[in-house]
Structures are given as structure tokens and as C-alpha cells.
Amino acid sequence: MSTIKEIKRAIMTDSQNALFTEKGIELLFAAPPTAKILLIGQAPDIRAQEARMYFKDPSGNQLRDWLGVDE
């Protein structure tokens, strides 16, 4: 079984992410043990990256609206 740190390291060292890793852009993710659901997305826009918060962009607003949840 992999730990969250091992999963993050594997993603950051994956050659498909090299362009982002070289720019110092880290992936945005959280996996708290208390989570009831897990949402997986990709390619956050610059607003999400700068805020260091996933789904902090118009598509995130739409997703929250569809799910009936808030930030």
C-alpha cells in the first residue's frame, strides 16, 4: 500500500509532469482520512494554481453548484 507522500512523489517525478515540475508547479491534492468522497480533476487553471486550492476557478464553481456543496 502506498502512502500519500509516495503517491505525490510518483506523480511529481512522472515524465508527463516534467514541464510543470521544472517550473516549480506542484500538484494540488488532498486525501484526508475523513473524506466521504474523492473528486479527481486535472489541469487546474492559473487561478487555482496561484491560490493553491483545487477547483478555485469557474469550473470549480460549476462543480460545486452541480454537487450542491460550498467551498
C-alpha positions in Angstrom: 0.0 0.0 0.0 1.3 3.4 -0.9 1.3 6.4 1.4 0.1 9.9 0.2 3.7 11.1 0.2 4.7 8.2 -2.1 1.8 8.9 -4.4 2.7 12.6 -4.6 6.4 11.8 -5.3 5.4 9.4 -8.0 3.2 12.0 -9.7 5.8 14.7 -9.4 8.5 12.5 -10.9 6.4 11.2 -13.7 7.9 12.3 -17.1 4.5 13.6 -18.2 4.6 16.2 -15.4 8.2 17.3 -16.1 7.2 20.6 -17.6 5.2 21.6 -14.5 7.7 20.2 -12.0 10.6 22.1 -13.7 8.5 25.3 -13.3 8.0 24.5 -9.6 4.3 23.9 -10.1 3.2 21.2 -7.6 0.1 19.2 -7.9 -2.9 20.2 -5.8 -4.5 17.4 -3.9 -5.7 16.3 -0.5 -6.8 13.0 0.7 -8.0 13.4 4.3 -8.9 10.1 6.0 -12.3 11.6 6.9 -13.3 12.3 3.3 -16.6 10.7 2.3 -16.0 11.3 -1.5 -12.9 11.9 -3.6 -13.0 14.2 -6.6 -10.3 13.8 -9.2 -9.7 16.6 -11.7 -6.8 17.7 -13.9 -5.4 20.8 -15.4 -6.4 23.5 -12.9 -6.3 27.0 -14.3 -3.8 29.6 -13.2 -6.3 30.9 -10.6 -6.4 27.6 -8.8 -2.6 27.2 -9.0 -2.0 30.7 -7.6 -4.5 30.2 -4.8 -3.0 26.7 -4.1 -6.6 25.5 -3.9 -8.1 22.9 -6.3 -11.3 23.8 -8.0 -10.8 27.5 -7.2 -11.9 28.6 -10.7 -15.0 28.8 -12.8 -15.2 25.1 -13.4 -14.9 24.5 -9.7 -17.8 26.9 -9.1 -19.8 24.9 -11.6 -18.8 21.6 -10.0 -19.9 22.8 -6.5 -23.1 24.1 -8.0 -23.8 20.6 -9.5 -23.0 18.9 -6.3 -24.9 21.3 -4.1 -21.9 22.0 -1.9 -19.9 25.1 -0.9 -16.2 25.8 -0.6 
